Amino acid sequence: MRVITSPARRAQLTLEGLCSVWSELAHQRHVIDESLYTFSGDDLVCWLQAQDDGVDTFFLIGHNPALTELINHCAPAAALENLPTAGYARLVSHASAWRGFVGGDAQLADLLLPRSLEQERD
């Protein structure tokens, strides 16, 4: 798994916070990628298409509306209105290569929203 984050301070703080409570994530190699500092889902699709086919799992920390658009592009059935700040979505795709990736065949396997965590605490 590759953990890749935007260079934005807020994205870096999000990764720091996650790593403080999620040891498996903390032990992964973290990469800062300038390309993730975007608000365009199309930019993220292009980013995916440029990735090494040897890597099949990415953990991205980026920005909206780009992430919401990427989720809806990859998994249209999800019809996600908005991935809120600190939201987590896990997509599963059976695409054989990133280079020809067009999306549309993925499933939204997990969706964790901050409001659901608040409800669990109550």
Phi and psi restraints in degrees (range 20) as a CNS / XPLOR table:
assign (resid 1 and name C) (resid 2 and name N)
       (resid 2 and name CA) (resid 2 and name C) 1.0 -106.7 20.0 2
assign (resid 2 and name N) (resid 2 and name CA)
       (resid 2 and name C) (resid 3 and name N) 1.0 128.1 20.0 2
assign (resid 2 and name C) (resid 3 and name N)
       (resid 3 and name CA) (resid 3 and name C) 1.0 -100.4 20.0 2
assign (resid 3 and name N) (resid 3 and name CA)
       (resid 3 and name C) (resid 4 and name N) 1.0 114.5 20.0 2
assign (resid 3 and name C) (resid 4 and name N)
       (resid 4 and name CA) (resid 4 and name C) 1.0 -127.8 20.0 2
assign (resid 4 and name N) (resid 4 and name CA)
       (resid 4 and name C) (resid 5 and name N) 1.0 132.6 20.0 2
assign (resid 4 and name C) (resid 5 and name N)
       (resid 5 and name CA) (resid 5 and name C) 1.0 -131.7 20.0 2
assign (resid 5 and name N) (resid 5 and name CA)
       (resid 5 and name C) (resid 6 and name N) 1.0 154.2 20.0 2
assign (resid 5 and name C) (resid 6 and name N)
       (resid 6 and name CA) (resid 6 and name C) 1.0 -65.2 20.0 2
assign (resid 6 and name N) (resid 6 and name CA)
       (resid 6 and name C) (resid 7 and name N) 1.0 153.8 20.0 2
assign (resid 6 and name C) (resid 7 and name N)
       (resid 7 and name CA) (resid 7 and name C) 1.0 -76.8 20.0 2
assign (resid 7 and name N) (resid 7 and name CA)
       (resid 7 and name C) (resid 8 and name N) 1.0 -4.8 20.0 2
assign (resid 7 and name C) (resid 8 and name N)
       (resid 8 and name CA) (resid 8 and name C) 1.0 -62.1 20.0 2
assign (resid 8 and name N) (resid 8 and name CA)
       (resid 8 and name C) (resid 9 and name N) 1.0 142.6 20.0 2
assign (resid 8 and name C) (resid 9 and name N)
       (resid 9 and name CA) (resid 9 and name C) 1.0 -55.3 20.0 2
assign (resid 9 and name N) (resid 9 and name CA)
       (resid 9 and name C) (resid 10 and name N) 1.0 -43.9 20.0 2
assign (resid 9 and name C) (resid 10 and name N)
       (resid 10 and name CA) (resid 10 and name C) 1.0 -61.9 20.0 2
assign (resid 10 and name N) (resid 10 and name CA)
       (resid 10 and name C) (resid 11 and name N) 1.0 -39.8 20.0 2
assign (resid 10 and name C) (resid 11 and name N)
       (resid 11 and name CA) (resid 11 and name C) 1.0 -65.6 20.0 2
assign (resid 11 and name N) (resid 11 and name CA)
       (resid 11 and name C) (resid 12 and name N) 1.0 -39.7 20.0 2
assign (resid 11 and name C) (resid 12 and name N)
       (resid 12 and name CA) (resid 12 and name C) 1.0 -64.4 20.0 2
assign (resid 12 and name N) (resid 12 and name CA)
       (resid 12 and name C) (resid 13 and name N) 1.0 -41.3 20.0 2
assign (resid 12 and name C) (resid 13 and name N)
       (resid 13 and name CA) (resid 13 and name C) 1.0 -66.7 20.0 2
assign (resid 13 and name N) (resid 13 and name CA)
       (resid 13 and name C) (resid 14 and name N) 1.0 -35.8 20.0 2
assign (resid 13 and name C) (resid 14 and name N)
       (resid 14 and name CA) (resid 14 and name C) 1.0 -62.0 20.0 2
assign (resid 14 and name N) (resid 14 and name CA)
       (resid 14 and name C) (resid 15 and name N) 1.0 -46.7 20.0 2
assign (resid 14 and name C) (resid 15 and name N)
       (resid 15 and name CA) (resid 15 and name C) 1.0 -61.8 20.0 2
assign (resid 15 and name N) (resid 15 and name CA)
       (resid 15 and name C) (resid 16 and name N) 1.0 -43.3 20.0 2
assign (resid 15 and name C) (resid 16 and name N)
       (resid 16 and name CA) (resid 16 and name C) 1.0 -57.8 20.0 2
assign (resid 16 and name N) (resid 16 and name CA)
       (resid 16 and name C) (resid 17 and name N) 1.0 -47.0 20.0 2
assign (resid 16 and name C) (resid 17 and name N)
       (resid 17 and name CA) (resid 17 and name C) 1.0 -62.9 20.0 2
assign (resid 17 and name N) (resid 17 and name CA)
       (resid 17 and name C) (resid 18 and name N) 1.0 -42.6 20.0 2
assign (resid 17 and name C) (resid 18 and name N)
       (resid 18 and name CA) (resid 18 and name C) 1.0 -62.1 20.0 2
assign (resid 18 and name N) (resid 18 and name CA)
       (resid 18 and name C) (resid 19 and name N) 1.0 -43.6 20.0 2
assign (resid 18 and name C) (resid 19 and name N)
       (resid 19 and name CA) (resid 19 and name C) 1.0 -66.1 20.0 2
assign (resid 19 and name N) (resid 19 and name CA)
       (resid 19 and name C) (resid 20 and name N) 1.0 -27.9 20.0 2
assign (resid 19 and name C) (resid 20 and name N)
       (resid 20 and name CA) (resid 20 and name C) 1.0 -69.1 20.0 2
assign (resid 20 and name N) (resid 20 and name CA)
       (resid 20 and name C) (resid 21 and name N) 1.0 -20.9 20.0 2
assign (resid 20 and name C) (resid 21 and name N)
       (resid 21 and name CA) (resid 21 and name C) 1.0 -120.5 20.0 2
assign (resid 21 and name N) (resid 21 and name CA)
       (resid 21 and name C) (resid 22 and name N) 1.0 -3.3 20.0 2
assign (resid 21 and name C) (resid 22 and name N)
       (resid 22 and name CA) (resid 22 and name C) 1.0 -130.3 20.0 2
assign (resid 22 and name N) (resid 22 and name CA)
       (resid 22 and name C) (resid 23 and name N) 1.0 88.9 20.0 2
assign (resid 22 and name C) (resid 23 and name N)
       (resid 23 and name CA) (resid 23 and name C) 1.0 -62.0 20.0 2
assign (resid 23 and name N) (resid 23 and name CA)
       (resid 23 and name C) (resid 24 and name N) 1.0 -34.6 20.0 2
assign (resid 23 and name C) (resid 24 and name N)
       (resid 24 and name CA) (resid 24 and name C) 1.0 -62.0 20.0 2
assign (resid 24 and name N) (resid 24 and name CA)
       (resid 24 and name C) (resid 25 and name N) 1.0 -40.2 20.0 2
assign (resid 24 and name C) (resid 25 and name N)
       (resid 25 and name CA) (resid 25 and name C) 1.0 -68.9 20.0 2
assign (resid 25 and name N) (resid 25 and name CA)
       (resid 25 and name C) (resid 26 and name N) 1.0 -39.1 20.0 2
assign (resid 25 and name C) (resid 26 and name N)
       (resid 26 and name CA) (resid 26 and name C) 1.0 -61.5 20.0 2
assign (resid 26 and name N) (resid 26 and name CA)
       (resid 26 and name C) (resid 27 and name N) 1.0 -30.1 20.0 2
assign (resid 26 and name C) (resid 27 and name N)
       (resid 27 and name CA) (resid 27 and name C) 1.0 -86.6 20.0 2
assign (resid 27 and name N) (resid 27 and name CA)
       (resid 27 and name C) (resid 28 and name N) 1.0 -3.7 20.0 2
assign (resid 27 and name C) (resid 28 and name N)
       (resid 28 and name CA) (resid 28 and name C) 1.0 -81.9 20.0 2
assign (resid 28 and name N) (resid 28 and name CA)
       (resid 28 and name C) (resid 29 and name N) 1.0 155.7 20.0 2
assign (resid 28 and name C) (resid 29 and name N)
       (resid 29 and name CA) (resid 29 and name C) 1.0 -72.8 20.0 2
assign (resid 29 and name N) (resid 29 and name CA)
       (resid 29 and name C) (resid 30 and name N) 1.0 132.0 20.0 2
assign (resid 29 and name C) (resid 30 and name N)
       (resid 30 and name CA) (resid 30 and name C) 1.0 -107.7 20.0 2
assign (resid 30 and name N) (resid 30 and name CA)
       (resid 30 and name C) (resid 31 and name N) 1.0 135.4 20.0 2
assign (resid 30 and name C) (resid 31 and name N)
       (resid 31 and name CA) (resid 31 and name C) 1.0 -125.4 20.0 2
assign (resid 31 and name N) (resid 31 and name CA)
       (resid 31 and name C) (resid 32 and name N) 1.0 134.7 20.0 2
assign (resid 31 and name C) (resid 32 and name N)
       (resid 32 and name CA) (resid 32 and name C) 1.0 -95.9 20.0 2
assign (resid 32 and name N) (resid 32 and name CA)
       (resid 32 and name C) (resid 33 and name N) 1.0 128.7 20.0 2
assign (resid 32 and name C) (resid 33 and name N)
       (resid 33 and name CA) (resid 33 and name C) 1.0 -127.8 20.0 2
assign (resid 33 and name N) (resid 33 and name CA)
       (resid 33 and name C) (resid 34 and name N) 1.0 117.2 20.0 2
assign (resid 33 and name C) (resid 34 and name N)
       (resid 34 and name CA) (resid 34 and name C) 1.0 -55.5 20.0 2
assign (resid 34 and name N) (resid 34 and name CA)
       (resid 34 and name C) (resid 35 and name N) 1.0 -30.7 20.0 2
assign (resid 34 and name C) (resid 35 and name N)
       (resid 35 and name CA) (resid 35 and name C) 1.0 -64.4 20.0 2
assign (resid 35 and name N) (resid 35 and name CA)
       (resid 35 and name C) (resid 36 and name N) 1.0 -21.1 20.0 2
assign (resid 35 and name C) (resid 36 and name N)
       (resid 36 and name CA) (resid 36 and name C) 1.0 -81.5 20.0 2
assign (resid 36 and name N) (resid 36 and name CA)
       (resid 36 and name C) (resid 37 and name N) 1.0 -6.3 20.0 2
assign (resid 36 and name C) (resid 37 and name N)
       (resid 37 and name CA) (resid 37 and name C) 1.0 -84.8 20.0 2
assign (resid 37 and name N) (resid 37 and name CA)
       (resid 37 and name C) (resid 38 and name N) 1.0 73.4 20.0 2
assign (resid 37 and name C) (resid 38 and name N)
       (resid 38 and name CA) (resid 38 and name C) 1.0 -142.3 20.0 2
assign (resid 38 and name N) (resid 38 and name CA)
       (resid 38 and name C) (resid 39 and name N) 1.0 158.7 20.0 2
assign (resid 38 and name C) (resid 39 and name N)
       (resid 39 and name CA) (resid 39 and name C) 1.0 -116.7 20.0 2
assign (resid 39 and name N) (resid 39 and name CA)
       (resid 39 and name C) (resid 40 and name N) 1.0 14.9 20.0 2
assign (resid 39 and name C) (resid 40 and name N)
       (resid 40 and name CA) (resid 40 and name C) 1.0 -113.6 20.0 2
assign (resid 40 and name N) (resid 40 and name CA)
       (resid 40 and name C) (resid 41 and name N) 1.0 123.1 20.0 2
assign (resid 40 and name C) (resid 41 and name N)
       (resid 41 and name CA) (resid 41 and name C) 1.0 -62.2 20.0 2
assign (resid 41 and name N) (resid 41 and name CA)
       (resid 41 and name C) (resid 42 and name N) 1.0 -35.3 20.0 2
assign (resid 41 and name C) (resid 42 and name N)
       (resid 42 and name CA) (resid 42 and name C) 1.0 -61.0 20.0 2
assign (resid 42 and name N) (resid 42 and name CA)
       (resid 42 and name C) (resid 43 and name N) 1.0 -38.8 20.0 2
assign (resid 42 and name C) (resid 43 and name N)
       (resid 43 and name CA) (resid 43 and name C) 1.0 -61.5 20.0 2
assign (resid 43 and name N) (resid 43 and name CA)
       (resid 43 and name C) (resid 44 and name N) 1.0 -39.6 20.0 2
assign (resid 43 and name C) (resid 44 and name N)
       (resid 44 and name CA) (resid 44 and name C) 1.0 -69.3 20.0 2
assign (resid 44 and name N) (resid 44 and name CA)
       (resid 44 and name C) (resid 45 and name N) 1.0 -36.2 20.0 2
assign (resid 44 and name C) (resid 45 and name N)
       (resid 45 and name CA) (resid 45 and name C) 1.0 -61.8 20.0 2
assign (resid 45 and name N) (resid 45 and name CA)
       (resid 45 and name C) (resid 46 and name N) 1.0 -45.6 20.0 2
assign (resid 45 and name C) (resid 46 and name N)
       (resid 46 and name CA) (resid 46 and name C) 1.0 -61.5 20.0 2
assign (resid 46 and name N) (resid 46 and name CA)
       (resid 46 and name C) (resid 47 and name N) 1.0 -39.2 20.0 2
assign (resid 46 and name C) (resid 47 and name N)
       (resid 47 and name CA) (resid 47 and name C) 1.0 -60.3 20.0 2
assign (resid 47 and name N) (resid 47 and name CA)
       (resid 47 and name C) (resid 48 and name N) 1.0 -46.8 20.0 2
assign (resid 47 and name C) (resid 48 and name N)
       (resid 48 and name CA) (resid 48 and name C) 1.0 -60.0 20.0 2
assign (resid 48 and name N) (resid 48 and name CA)
       (resid 48 and name C) (resid 49 and name N) 1.0 -42.6 20.0 2
assign (resid 48 and name C) (resid 49 and name N)
       (resid 49 and name CA) (resid 49 and name C) 1.0 -63.5 20.0 2
assign (resid 49 and name N) (resid 49 and name CA)
       (resid 49 and name C) (resid 50 and name N) 1.0 -20.6 20.0 2
assign (resid 49 and name C) (resid 50 and name N)
       (resid 50 and name CA) (resid 50 and name C) 1.0 -93.0 20.0 2
assign (resid 50 and name N) (resid 50 and name CA)
       (resid 50 and name C) (resid 51 and name N) 1.0 -0.3 20.0 2
assign (resid 50 and name C) (resid 51 and name N)
       (resid 51 and name CA) (resid 51 and name C) 1.0 -80.5 20.0 2
assign (resid 51 and name N) (resid 51 and name CA)
       (resid 51 and name C) (resid 52 and name N) 1.0 158.6 20.0 2
assign (resid 51 and name C) (resid 52 and name N)
       (resid 52 and name CA) (resid 52 and name C) 1.0 -69.6 20.0 2
assign (resid 52 and name N) (resid 52 and name CA)
       (resid 52 and name C) (resid 53 and name N) 1.0 128.7 20.0 2
assign (resid 52 and name C) (resid 53 and name N)
       (resid 53 and name CA) (resid 53 and name C) 1.0 -64.9 20.0 2
assign (resid 53 and name N) (resid 53 and name CA)
       (resid 53 and name C) (resid 54 and name N) 1.0 -14.1 20.0 2
assign (resid 53 and name C) (resid 54 and name N)
       (resid 54 and name CA) (resid 54 and name C) 1.0 -75.0 20.0 2
assign (resid 54 and name N) (resid 54 and name CA)
       (resid 54 and name C) (resid 55 and name N) 1.0 -12.3 20.0 2
assign (resid 54 and name C) (resid 55 and name N)
       (resid 55 and name CA) (resid 55 and name C) 1.0 -106.1 20.0 2
assign (resid 55 and name N) (resid 55 and name CA)
       (resid 55 and name C) (resid 56 and name N) 1.0 120.7 20.0 2
assign (resid 55 and name C) (resid 56 and name N)
       (resid 56 and name CA) (resid 56 and name C) 1.0 -107.9 20.0 2
assign (resid 56 and name N) (resid 56 and name CA)
       (resid 56 and name C) (resid 57 and name N) 1.0 -4.6 20.0 2
assign (resid 56 and name C) (resid 57 and name N)
       (resid 57 and name CA) (resid 57 and name C) 1.0 -134.8 20.0 2
assign (resid 57 and name N) (resid 57 and name CA)
       (resid 57 and name C) (resid 58 and name N) 1.0 127.0 20.0 2
assign (resid 57 and name C) (resid 58 and name N)
       (resid 58 and name CA) (resid 58 and name C) 1.0 -123.3 20.0 2
assign (resid 58 and name N) (resid 58 and name CA)
       (resid 58 and name C) (resid 59 and name N) 1.0 140.1 20.0 2
assign (resid 58 and name C) (resid 59 and name N)
       (resid 59 and name CA) (resid 59 and name C) 1.0 -115.8 20.0 2
assign (resid 59 and name N) (resid 59 and name CA)
       (resid 59 and name C) (resid 60 and name N) 1.0 105.9 20.0 2
assign (resid 59 and name C) (resid 60 and name N)
       (resid 60 and name CA) (resid 60 and name C) 1.0 -103.7 20.0 2
assign (resid 60 and name N) (resid 60 and name CA)
       (resid 60 and name C) (resid 61 and name N) 1.0 137.6 20.0 2
assign (resid 60 and name C) (resid 61 and name N)
       (resid 61 and name CA) (resid 61 and name C) 1.0 -121.9 20.0 2
assign (resid 61 and name N) (resid 61 and name CA)
       (resid 61 and name C) (resid 62 and name N) 1.0 114.4 20.0 2
assign (resid 61 and name C) (resid 62 and name N)
       (resid 62 and name CA) (resid 62 and name C) 1.0 -145.2 20.0 2
assign (resid 62 and name N) (resid 62 and name CA)
       (resid 62 and name C) (resid 63 and name N) 1.0 -141.4 20.0 2
assign (resid 62 and name C) (resid 63 and name N)
       (resid 63 and name CA) (resid 63 and name C) 1.0 -134.1 20.0 2
assign (resid 63 and name N) (resid 63 and name CA)
       (resid 63 and name C) (resid 64 and name N) 1.0 155.4 20.0 2
assign (resid 63 and name C) (resid 64 and name N)
       (resid 64 and name CA) (resid 64 and name C) 1.0 -95.8 20.0 2
assign (resid 64 and name N) (resid 64 and name CA)
       (resid 64 and name C) (resid 65 and name N) 1.0 154.8 20.0 2
assign (resid 64 and name C) (resid 65 and name N)
       (resid 65 and name CA) (resid 65 and name C) 1.0 -81.5 20.0 2
assign (resid 65 and name N) (resid 65 and name CA)
       (resid 65 and name C) (resid 66 and name N) 1.0 2.7 20.0 2
assign (resid 65 and name C) (resid 66 and name N)
       (resid 66 and name CA) (resid 66 and name C) 1.0 -56.7 20.0 2
assign (resid 66 and name N) (resid 66 and name CA)
       (resid 66 and name C) (resid 67 and name N) 1.0 -45.3 20.0 2
assign (resid 66 and name C) (resid 67 and name N)
       (resid 67 and name CA) (resid 67 and name C) 1.0 -67.2 20.0 2
assign (resid 67 and name N) (resid 67 and name CA)
       (resid 67 and name C) (resid 68 and name N) 1.0 -41.7 20.0 2
assign (resid 67 and name C) (resid 68 and name N)
       (resid 68 and name CA) (resid 68 and name C) 1.0 -61.8 20.0 2
assign (resid 68 and name N) (resid 68 and name CA)
       (resid 68 and name C) (resid 69 and name N) 1.0 -44.3 20.0 2
assign (resid 68 and name C) (resid 69 and name N)
       (resid 69 and name CA) (resid 69 and name C) 1.0 -62.6 20.0 2
assign (resid 69 and name N) (resid 69 and name CA)
       (resid 69 and name C) (resid 70 and name N) 1.0 -39.9 20.0 2
assign (resid 69 and name C) (resid 70 and name N)
       (resid 70 and name CA) (resid 70 and name C) 1.0 -63.2 20.0 2
assign (resid 70 and name N) (resid 70 and name CA)
       (resid 70 and name C) (resid 71 and name N) 1.0 -44.6 20.0 2
assign (resid 70 and name C) (resid 71 and name N)
       (resid 71 and name CA) (resid 71 and name C) 1.0 -59.4 20.0 2
assign (resid 71 and name N) (resid 71 and name CA)
       (resid 71 and name C) (resid 72 and name N) 1.0 -47.5 20.0 2
assign (resid 71 and name C) (resid 72 and name N)
       (resid 72 and name CA) (resid 72 and name C) 1.0 -69.1 20.0 2
assign (resid 72 and name N) (resid 72 and name CA)
       (resid 72 and name C) (resid 73 and name N) 1.0 -29.6 20.0 2
assign (resid 72 and name C) (resid 73 and name N)
       (resid 73 and name CA) (resid 73 and name C) 1.0 -70.1 20.0 2
assign (resid 73 and name N) (resid 73 and name CA)
       (resid 73 and name C) (resid 74 and name N) 1.0 -44.7 20.0 2
assign (resid 73 and name C) (resid 74 and name N)
       (resid 74 and name CA) (resid 74 and name C) 1.0 -76.2 20.0 2
assign (resid 74 and name N) (resid 74 and name CA)
       (resid 74 and name C) (resid 75 and name N) 1.0 -37.0 20.0 2
assign (resid 74 and name C) (resid 75 and name N)
       (resid 75 and name CA) (resid 75 and name C) 1.0 -130.8 20.0 2
assign (resid 75 and name N) (resid 75 and name CA)
       (resid 75 and name C) (resid 76 and name N) 1.0 75.5 20.0 2
assign (resid 75 and name C) (resid 76 and name N)
       (resid 76 and name CA) (resid 76 and name C) 1.0 -56.7 20.0 2
assign (resid 76 and name N) (resid 76 and name CA)
       (resid 76 and name C) (resid 77 and name N) 1.0 -29.8 20.0 2
assign (resid 76 and name C) (resid 77 and name N)
       (resid 77 and name CA) (resid 77 and name C) 1.0 -64.9 20.0 2
assign (resid 77 and name N) (resid 77 and name CA)
       (resid 77 and name C) (resid 78 and name N) 1.0 -20.9 20.0 2
assign (resid 77 and name C) (resid 78 and name N)
       (resid 78 and name CA) (resid 78 and name C) 1.0 -65.3 20.0 2
assign (resid 78 and name N) (resid 78 and name CA)
       (resid 78 and name C) (resid 79 and name N) 1.0 -35.7 20.0 2
assign (resid 78 and name C) (resid 79 and name N)
       (resid 79 and name CA) (resid 79 and name C) 1.0 42.7 20.0 2
assign (resid 79 and name N) (resid 79 and name CA)
       (resid 79 and name C) (resid 80 and name N) 1.0 50.0 20.0 2
assign (resid 79 and name C) (resid 80 and name N)
       (resid 80 and name CA) (resid 80 and name C) 1.0 -75.4 20.0 2
assign (resid 80 and name N) (resid 80 and name CA)
       (resid 80 and name C) (resid 81 and name N) 1.0 125.3 20.0 2
assign (resid 80 and name C) (resid 81 and name N)
       (resid 81 and name CA) (resid 81 and name C) 1.0 -73.1 20.0 2
assign (resid 81 and name N) (resid 81 and name CA)
       (resid 81 and name C) (resid 82 and name N) 1.0 -41.8 20.0 2
assign (resid 81 and name C) (resid 82 and name N)
       (resid 82 and name CA) (resid 82 and name C) 1.0 -164.0 20.0 2
assign (resid 82 and name N) (resid 82 and name CA)
       (resid 82 and name C) (resid 83 and name N) 1.0 130.2 20.0 2
assign (resid 82 and name C) (resid 83 and name N)
       (resid 83 and name CA) (resid 83 and name C) 1.0 -89.9 20.0 2
assign (resid 83 and name N) (resid 83 and name CA)
       (resid 83 and name C) (resid 84 and name N) 1.0 108.8 20.0 2
assign (resid 83 and name C) (resid 84 and name N)
       (resid 84 and name CA) (resid 84 and name C) 1.0 -72.2 20.0 2
assign (resid 84 and name N) (resid 84 and name CA)
       (resid 84 and name C) (resid 85 and name N) 1.0 165.2 20.0 2
assign (resid 84 and name C) (resid 85 and name N)
       (resid 85 and name CA) (resid 85 and name C) 1.0 -51.5 20.0 2
assign (resid 85 and name N) (resid 85 and name CA)
       (resid 85 and name C) (resid 86 and name N) 1.0 133.3 20.0 2
assign (resid 85 and name C) (resid 86 and name N)
       (resid 86 and name CA) (resid 86 and name C) 1.0 71.1 20.0 2
assign (resid 86 and name N) (resid 86 and name CA)
       (resid 86 and name C) (resid 87 and name N) 1.0 12.2 20.0 2
assign (resid 86 and name C) (resid 87 and name N)
       (resid 87 and name CA) (resid 87 and name C) 1.0 -78.4 20.0 2
assign (resid 87 and name N) (resid 87 and name CA)
       (resid 87 and name C) (resid 88 and name N) 1.0 154.1 20.0 2
assign (resid 87 and name C) (resid 88 and name N)
       (resid 88 and name CA) (resid 88 and name C) 1.0 -129.4 20.0 2
assign (resid 88 and name N) (resid 88 and name CA)
       (resid 88 and name C) (resid 89 and name N) 1.0 128.3 20.0 2
assign (resid 88 and name C) (resid 89 and name N)
       (resid 89 and name CA) (resid 89 and name C) 1.0 -129.9 20.0 2
assign (resid 89 and name N) (resid 89 and name CA)
       (resid 89 and name C) (resid 90 and name N) 1.0 133.2 20.0 2
assign (resid 89 and name C) (resid 90 and name N)
       (resid 90 and name CA) (resid 90 and name C) 1.0 -115.0 20.0 2
assign (resid 90 and name N) (resid 90 and name CA)
       (resid 90 and name C) (resid 91 and name N) 1.0 120.6 20.0 2
assign (resid 90 and name C) (resid 91 and name N)
       (resid 91 and name CA) (resid 91 and name C) 1.0 -104.1 20.0 2
assign (resid 91 and name N) (resid 91 and name CA)
       (resid 91 and name C) (resid 92 and name N) 1.0 145.1 20.0 2
assign (resid 91 and name C) (resid 92 and name N)
       (resid 92 and name CA) (resid 92 and name C) 1.0 -122.6 20.0 2
assign (resid 92 and name N) (resid 92 and name CA)
       (resid 92 and name C) (resid 93 and name N) 1.0 124.7 20.0 2
assign (resid 92 and name C) (resid 93 and name N)
       (resid 93 and name CA) (resid 93 and name C) 1.0 -127.8 20.0 2
assign (resid 93 and name N) (resid 93 and name CA)
       (resid 93 and name C) (resid 94 and name N) 1.0 148.2 20.0 2
assign (resid 93 and name C) (resid 94 and name N)
       (resid 94 and name CA) (resid 94 and name C) 1.0 -106.6 20.0 2
assign (resid 94 and name N) (resid 94 and name CA)
       (resid 94 and name C) (resid 95 and name N) 1.0 22.7 20.0 2
assign (resid 94 and name C) (resid 95 and name N)
       (resid 95 and name CA) (resid 95 and name C) 1.0 -61.3 20.0 2
assign (resid 95 and name N) (resid 95 and name CA)
       (resid 95 and name C) (resid 96 and name N) 1.0 139.4 20.0 2
assign (resid 95 and name C) (resid 96 and name N)
       (resid 96 and name CA) (resid 96 and name C) 1.0 -86.6 20.0 2
assign (resid 96 and name N) (resid 96 and name CA)
       (resid 96 and name C) (resid 97 and name N) 1.0 -18.0 20.0 2
assign (resid 96 and name C) (resid 97 and name N)
       (resid 97 and name CA) (resid 97 and name C) 1.0 -152.7 20.0 2
assign (resid 97 and name N) (resid 97 and name CA)
       (resid 97 and name C) (resid 98 and name N) 1.0 146.7 20.0 2
assign (resid 97 and name C) (resid 98 and name N)
       (resid 98 and name CA) (resid 98 and name C) 1.0 -76.9 20.0 2
assign (resid 98 and name N) (resid 98 and name CA)
       (resid 98 and name C) (resid 99 and name N) 1.0 -35.0 20.0 2
assign (resid 98 and name C) (resid 99 and name N)
       (resid 99 and name CA) (resid 99 and name C) 1.0 -55.5 20.0 2
assign (resid 99 and name N) (resid 99 and name CA)
       (resid 99 and name C) (resid 100 and name N) 1.0 -40.5 20.0 2
assign (resid 99 and name C) (resid 100 and name N)
       (resid 100 and name CA) (resid 100 and name C) 1.0 -99.3 20.0 2
assign (resid 100 and name N) (resid 100 and name CA)
       (resid 100 and name C) (resid 101 and name N) 1.0 14.5 20.0 2
assign (resid 100 and name C) (resid 101 and name N)
       (resid 101 and name CA) (resid 101 and name C) 1.0 -61.7 20.0 2
assign (resid 101 and name N) (resid 101 and name CA)
       (resid 101 and name C) (resid 102 and name N) 1.0 127.2 20.0 2
assign (resid 101 and name C) (resid 102 and name N)
       (resid 102 and name CA) (resid 102 and name C) 1.0 -119.6 20.0 2
assign (resid 102 and name N) (resid 102 and name CA)
       (resid 102 and name C) (resid 103 and name N) 1.0 -15.1 20.0 2
assign (resid 102 and name C) (resid 103 and name N)
       (resid 103 and name CA) (resid 103 and name C) 1.0 83.8 20.0 2
assign (resid 103 and name N) (resid 103 and name CA)
       (resid 103 and name C) (resid 104 and name N) 1.0 -175.7 20.0 2
assign (resid 103 and name C) (resid 104 and name N)
       (resid 104 and name CA) (resid 104 and name C) 1.0 93.1 20.0 2
assign (resid 104 and name N) (resid 104 and name CA)
       (resid 104 and name C) (resid 105 and name N) 1.0 -14.0 20.0 2
assign (resid 104 and name C) (resid 105 and name N)
       (resid 105 and name CA) (resid 105 and name C) 1.0 -108.1 20.0 2
assign (resid 105 and name N) (resid 105 and name CA)
       (resid 105 and name C) (resid 106 and name N) 1.0 1.4 20.0 2
assign (resid 105 and name C) (resid 106 and name N)
       (resid 106 and name CA) (resid 106 and name C) 1.0 -82.7 20.0 2
assign (resid 106 and name N) (resid 106 and name CA)
       (resid 106 and name C) (resid 107 and name N) 1.0 160.4 20.0 2
assign (resid 106 and name C) (resid 107 and name N)
       (resid 107 and name CA) (resid 107 and name C) 1.0 -118.3 20.0 2
assign (resid 107 and name N) (resid 107 and name CA)
       (resid 107 and name C) (resid 108 and name N) 1.0 143.9 20.0 2
assign (resid 107 and name C) (resid 108 and name N)
       (resid 108 and name CA) (resid 108 and name C) 1.0 -80.8 20.0 2
assign (resid 108 and name N) (resid 108 and name CA)
       (resid 108 and name C) (resid 109 and name N) 1.0 102.4 20.0 2
assign (resid 108 and name C) (resid 109 and name N)
       (resid 109 and name CA) (resid 109 and name C) 1.0 -83.2 20.0 2
assign (resid 109 and name N) (resid 109 and name CA)
       (resid 109 and name C) (resid 110 and name N) 1.0 -34.1 20.0 2
assign (resid 109 and name C) (resid 110 and name N)
       (resid 110 and name CA) (resid 110 and name C) 1.0 -145.1 20.0 2
assign (resid 110 and name N) (resid 110 and name CA)
       (resid 110 and name C) (resid 111 and name N) 1.0 143.7 20.0 2
assign (resid 110 and name C) (resid 111 and name N)
       (resid 111 and name CA) (resid 111 and name C) 1.0 -141.2 20.0 2
assign (resid 111 and name N) (resid 111 and name CA)
       (resid 111 and name C) (resid 112 and name N) 1.0 118.0 20.0 2
assign (resid 111 and name C) (resid 112 and name N)
       (resid 112 and name CA) (resid 112 and name C) 1.0 -120.8 20.0 2
assign (resid 112 and name N) (resid 112 and name CA)
       (resid 112 and name C) (resid 113 and name N) 1.0 118.3 20.0 2
assign (resid 112 and name C) (resid 113 and name N)
       (resid 113 and name CA) (resid 113 and name C) 1.0 -112.0 20.0 2
assign (resid 113 and name N) (resid 113 and name CA)
       (resid 113 and name C) (resid 114 and name N) 1.0 145.4 20.0 2
assign (resid 113 and name C) (resid 114 and name N)
       (resid 114 and name CA) (resid 114 and name C) 1.0 -53.7 20.0 2
assign (resid 114 and name N) (resid 114 and name CA)
       (resid 114 and name C) (resid 115 and name N) 1.0 -38.1 20.0 2
assign (resid 114 and name C) (resid 115 and name N)
       (resid 115 and name CA) (resid 115 and name C) 1.0 -65.1 20.0 2
assign (resid 115 and name N) (resid 115 and name CA)
       (resid 115 and name C) (resid 116 and name N) 1.0 -29.6 20.0 2
assign (resid 115 and name C) (resid 116 and name N)
       (resid 116 and name CA) (resid 116 and name C) 1.0 -70.8 20.0 2
assign (resid 116 and name N) (resid 116 and name CA)
       (resid 116 and name C) (resid 117 and name N) 1.0 -31.3 20.0 2
assign (resid 116 and name C) (resid 117 and name N)
       (resid 117 and name CA) (resid 117 and name C) 1.0 -69.3 20.0 2
assign (resid 117 and name N) (resid 117 and name CA)
       (resid 117 and name C) (resid 118 and name N) 1.0 -39.6 20.0 2
assign (resid 117 and name C) (resid 118 and name N)
       (resid 118 and name CA) (resid 118 and name C) 1.0 -61.7 20.0 2
assign (resid 118 and name N) (resid 118 and name CA)
       (resid 118 and name C) (resid 119 and name N) 1.0 -40.7 20.0 2
assign (resid 118 and name C) (resid 119 and name N)
       (resid 119 and name CA) (resid 119 and name C) 1.0 -66.3 20.0 2
assign (resid 119 and name N) (resid 119 and name CA)
       (resid 119 and name C) (resid 120 and name N) 1.0 -34.7 20.0 2
assign (resid 119 and name C) (resid 120 and name N)
       (resid 120 and name CA) (resid 120 and name C) 1.0 -67.9 20.0 2
assign (resid 120 and name N) (resid 120 and name CA)
       (resid 120 and name C) (resid 121 and name N) 1.0 -31.6 20.0 2
assign (resid 120 and name C) (resid 121 and name N)
       (resid 121 and name CA) (resid 121 and name C) 1.0 -73.7 20.0 2
assign (resid 121 and name N) (resid 121 and name CA)
       (resid 121 and name C) (resid 122 and name N) 1.0 -29.2 20.0 2
